[in-house]
Amino acid sequence: RAVPKEKQHPFDLIGSNYVYGDSKHEVNVYVKVFTNSPVLICMDLALSQKEVVDPKYFWTGPDGKKLEGQPYVDLKEGGKLMVRGFKEYMSGAYTCTLSHKIIETTTQEEREIFKTYRFMVYAYREADHAYQIFVLFTTKECELAANRHFFEELKKILHNIISDLTCHIVQSSYKCHAVKIPTQGLQHELFVSFQVNPFAPGWKEVCHQVPYDCEDATNMRVQEARDRIGEFFSKQTDALKQHFQAVPTIHYVDKSFSVTRMDSCRPGFGKNDLTHQSCASCCVVCDPGTYSPNNDVTCQICERPRVKKYGARSC
């Protein structure tokens, strides 16, 4: 993922794995943690289409030190740079200076030209997903003792449906309201809401099997949990028709199932669709001077910005 800071030009993205510089703008590049960066090219696309005489390339990393000889970088011929196994602390400005000669055809005079290209490279993770679910049930009356019993039984059933996925039901609640239905009069309804979350006890052990793409694994599991629960409620109307001659005291309101995805970020990461427009759905490493201590989606600003590193979890 790469985009210049101000305006994207047609030549800034060439293939998925090559990112050209832009001498007018710094180019934002996003690298998923633990993966290799795209190949950063110390040249703009226009110049790469021309003959370049005696090119020399000098790369420096976020700390201002030269990158040649660093164990985590591959410097290839032609000023190409790739950073291996990208981690939070590797984020920052990667700068390349290109020098080359221009030879006047008539006088054979040589001039040396210098161009600087700046790439802002950020570590990112996929957001962790959870699902907020809302369903309705009709009941005989709000003061019915069976309402609480029904709610507790419902939670047990849902838990059993998804427990093998290391997902669980959290933040569950219900309220009873009297609702006036057009042409049907007054009806009592249970408004049930809960969250399906992929961090049930034991989730870290499951993650250790896939440490590099843990978010991908947890997101797949919680999506499966959401689908199973959706299927359970879709079958409720048919189940009621089959099992009951008369409508039971509490029953599911057909098509009342609704689901909303809730995103969260790991500590040290947050979302910012203004600063990181081209990676708006990503959890991008917190900038120096900001931090994220929890699974919120926002990097907070340090009141006394002593934090000089990327991905801070405390101020």
N, C-alpha and C positions, 0 to 999 in steps of 0.2 A: 504494500500500500504506500503510495507516495503522491505528494501534491505540493506545489510551491505555496509559500505562505500567503501571498496576495492573490495572484490570479493564475489559474491553470492554463497553460498553453498547450496546443495540440501535440507538441513533441515531448512533453514531460514524461509521458508514460509510454515506453516502448517495450512491449512484451511485459510479462508479469515479473521478470526477474532482473531487469536492467533499469537503472534509474540514472538519467543524465543530469548533469548540473545545469544551473541557470545563473549566469553571471549577474543578472539583475535582481534575482530573488533567492532567498534560501529555500531549499526544497524540504518539505516535511516527509519523513519516511517512518513507517510503523512496522515494527518487527515483533512477531509473536514470541513470547518468552520461550527460551530453550531451543528456538529454531535459528537457522542461519539467516542473516540479512540478505536482501537483494544485493546484486552487484552494483556498487556506486561507481559511476564513471566520471573521471576527472576531466570533463569536457562537455560542452553543450552539443546538442544534436547537430546544429548547423555546422559547427567546426569539425565534427566527426566525419562529415561528408566531404571534407576538403583535405588536400595534402598538408601535412604539418611537418615543418623542418626542425630537426633536433629537439623533439619534445622531452621535457623533464618534468617529473611529478613529485610533489612533496606533500605527504598527508600528515595531519596532526589530529589527535583524538580530543575528547571532551576536556581532558585535563591540560591540553596545550602541548603534551609531549608527542614526539614523533611516533608514528605507528609502525614504521619499519622495524622488524625483529620482534614485535609483540607476539606472544604465543597464540592469542585468540583471533588474529587477523590473517587473512590471505591477501597479499598484495600481488596482483597479477600484472602481466605485461600490458602496457597501454594505459597505465594509471587506474586500473580497476581494483576496487577494494571490496572484500566481503568480510563481515564480522561473524565469527562462528559461535554457536550456542549462546545467543543473546540473553543477557540478564539485565535486571533493573539498573544496576549501577553503570552499565555501559551506555546508558542513554546520554544524549547531549549533542553538542556540535562537532561534526566531523568536517574538517576543512582541508581542501586541497588547493595547492597553488600549482598552476601549469605555466611553465616557461617554454617558449618556442621562438624560433627565428623567422624573420621575414627578410628575404633577399631581393633587393631591387634588381629587376632583370637587366636594366641598362647599365647601371654603375657597379653592380655586384656588391653594393653596400649591404651590410648586415645590421638588422635591428633586432633586439631581443624584446619580446612581448611577454607580459605577465598577466595571468587571469586567475582570479580566486573564485572557487565554488564552495558553497557552504550547505551542508546537509544537516538538518535537525532530525536526529534519529531517536525514536521513542519506543521503549518496550511496551507491549500491550498484552492483555489477556482477554479472552472471551468473557462476557458477563455471565455470572451464575444466574440461572433461571429458577424461579419458583412460580406457582400458579395460585392466584386468589380465585376461589370458586364460590358461587352464590346459587342457592336453590330455594324453592318455595314448597311448603307442604300445607294443605288445609287441615284444620283440626276442629273438633266440636266446639271447644271454648278455650280461652286463654288460661283460665285457672285450673285446667285439667292437670292432675298429677302425672298423667301418662306422658305429657309433653317432654318433661325432663328425662324420664326413662327412655322414651323413644330416641331423644337426641344422643344419649349415652350409648345406646345400642347401635345407632347409625355410625357413630365414630368407630366403634369396635369393628363393624363390618368393613368400613372403608380402610381401616388400618390393615386388616387381614388381606384385603385385595392387593395392597401395595408393599407389604412388609418385606417381601423377598427382593425388592429393588433398593433396599436401604433408604427408602423415602418414608416420611411420616407426615401426619396431620398436625398442624400447629395453628395457634391463634383461632381456635374454633369457638363459635358463639351462636346463640339464636335469640330472637326476640319474637314475641307474639303481638300481632296487630289485628284490629278489626278493620276489614276492608270492604267498602261498598262497591259491589260489582254491578255494572249496568245490566239491567233486566233480570238480575239474580238476587238482588238485595244484599244484606250484610253477610260477610263470610269471615271467619277467623283464620289467619294464616301465620305459619311459622317461617320467619325469614332466617335461613341458616347460611352462615358463611364460615369458611375455613381456608387455610393455605396448605398447599401440598409442597413440601420442602425436601430437597435431596440430601439433607445433612442429618439423617437419623443416626443413632449410635452405631458405630462400626463403619461409617462412610470413609474415614481416613484409611482404614486397612484396605478397603476396596480400591481407593485411590493409589495406594502404593504399587499396585500392579500396573498402573498407567501414569507414572508421575508427571510426564511431560504434557499430557493433554487431559489433565484431571477434569477441567471444566467441560470438555467435550463429553467425557464419560458421565459426569453427574447430570449434565443437561439432557443426554439421551435417556438416562434412567428416569428423570423427573417428567420428561415428556411422555414416556411409556406409562408412568403412574397416572398422569392427567388423562391419557386416552382410556385407560382401564376404568377410571372413575366416571368418565363421560359415558362409556358404554353401559356401566352399571345403572346410571340414571335413565339412559335411553330405554332400558328394558323395563323400567318400573311400571310404566303405563300398561304394557302388555301383561306383566306379571300380575298386576292388580285385577285385570279383566279375567285372567285364568283362575286365580285363586279365591276370588271373593264373588259371591252372588250379589251381595250388597257392598257398597263402598265402606271400607273400614273407617274407624274414627279418625285416623291420621293417614292422609295419602298425598303422594307426590303430585305437584301441579305440572301437567304436561308442558314440555318445552321451556320450563323455567330455568334450566341449567345454563349458567353463563360463566365464562372463565376469562381472567385477565392475567397476562404475564407480568411478573414483578422481577426486575433485574437488580442484582447486587454485585459489588466488586470486592475482590480480596483486599485486605489491608495493604496500604501503599499504592493503591490504584483508584482511579475515579473516572467519571464521565464528564466531558465538557464539549458540547456540540458547537460552541462558538470557537474555542481555541483549536479543536481538532475536528473540523467539519467533515473531513474525508474519512474519519474513523469514529463517527458520532456514536455508533452502537458499541464501540470497544470500551473496555476499561483500560485507560492509558495511565502509565506511571505518573505519580504526582510530581509536579515540578519542584525544584529547590525553593524553599520558603513556604511550601504547603505540605500537608500530611494527611493521612487517613488511617485512624487507629482501628477501624472496624469494617464491617461489610456494607457500609453505606456506599452511595454512588458518587459522593462529592469529596474532593480533596479540600480540606479546610486550610485557611490561611493562618500561619503562625503569627501570633501577636508580636513576639520578639523573634524575628526570622534568623535564628542561628543555624537552621537546617540548610546545608549547602548541597546535599545529595538528592538524587532522584529516588523516589519510592519510599520516602520517610513514613514511618508508622507512628511516630511520636514527634512532638515539637521540642 
